[in-house]
Amino acid sequence: MPRIDAHGHVFTRVSPEFPRETGGNTPPDREETVEKLMAYMASSEIDQAMLVQMGGATPAHHAYVLHCLGTYPDRFLGIGLIPEDVLPSPQEHMDRLTDGTGIVGFRLGLVGGPRDPFEKADVRTFRTYPVWKHAAEKDLVLWLYVRAADAHLIAYLVDAFPQVRVVLNHMGICPGEGKGTHDRWGRPQIDTPSYNPAFHTTIRLCKYENVTAKLSGHYAFSKKPYPYQDLDGWNRALLTSFGADRIMWATDFPWIYEEPGYDKLAKLVEESMPDLKPHEYEAIMGGTAKRFLRFPDLK
């Protein structure tokens, strides 16, 4: 069974060939190349990985991820982004980026329905409804890291589109608005209380067979150093609810290269969940991603 890192980001310095948006931890001259990632993967015996686009949502901004997928087609799959201004009619954008490229789905940070959980909801009025509809028609994956205020809306769309494969990013946690900062290593930090209502909303999605969750991003939510023991309860809750066959492990590279290190995160599952049975460990470390995301066979 291949060992698969199910979520991370690569990018290179800004150039005419590889344009991208820049930010506080992604200045124009910074690069975290796919070859650098592959060196870390090799040292930790990780075979494949999912590359999640960052640094812009236009087709041009995807140039480096598309380059990586084309260069190493048996090692990587990709998740794209959708500009908010094309959400009412995203079909052309989605088709352009998934036509034989290795991009198999799209990440969403919003849902776009009524904020009041007691208000009557019609999914056809949700801003992202056209994305879900086209994902259902084209058998694409939807990668969810939505805002806390939108968490209660996910179930409406999952229920309406049971054929869409859904991945809940970063332990199913939904960040509150304005709760994100960066630490001294440039890593995202999310202010998350020990009781997180949005987490309890997303974890109930375990009843849907087309929904999986990722063990990733611990460094952003934990208030303790590796192996993030204050999140052990959340790990157990995901395992109990979803089962190992619907959980994937990921590092969220490159933010973790310096602290705690890729090699440590490659051992996080065995460190934080020592009672796993061998078949459960294999599923979380690659089996679920291989089956659910349809990673290619290694050549």
Secondary structure, 3 states (H helix, E strand, C coil): CCCEEEEECCECCCCCCCCCCCECCECCCCCECHHHHHHHHHHCCCCEEEEECCCCCCCHHHHHHHHHHHHCCCCEEEEECCCHHHCCCCHHHHHHHHCCCCEEEEEECCCCCCCCCCCCCCHHHCCCHHHHHHHHHHCCEEEECCCHHHHHHHHHHHHHCCCCEEEECHHHCCCCCCCEEECCCCCEEECCCCCCHHHHHHHHHHHCCCEEEEECCHHHHCCCCCCCHHHHHHHHHHHHHHCHHHEEECCCECCCCCCCCHHHHCCHHHHHCCCCCHHHHHHHHHHHHHHHHCCCCCC
